[in-house]
Amino acid sequence: MRLTELASDLEALRTDIADELLAINRYEQQTFTLTDEEARETVARILDERKQHVALLLAQLRRLDPKQREKLDR
C-alpha cells in the first residue's frame, strides 16, 4: 500500500468513526426522550450496533496507524 493510499484509508476511517460517534450521541439521547417503548427499544438496538461499528472501525485504525495505536494503548 502506498503512503497516499494509507493516508486516504486513515482519513476515511476517522471520518467514519466521527460519523458513528455523532449517531451514537443522537440515538442515546433518543433513548431518553422517546415516549413509545417499542421505538425506544428499536433505537437502543441501533445504538448498540453503532457502538459495535465504532469498535470495528477503531480496530482497523489501530491496525493501520501505529502511532494512533500507541496513544489508544495508554
Buried (B, 14 or more C-beta within 10 A) or exposed (E): EEEEEEEEBBEEBBEBBEBBBEBBEEBBEBBEEBEEEEEBEBBBEBBEEBBEBBEEBBEBBBEBBEEBEEEEEE
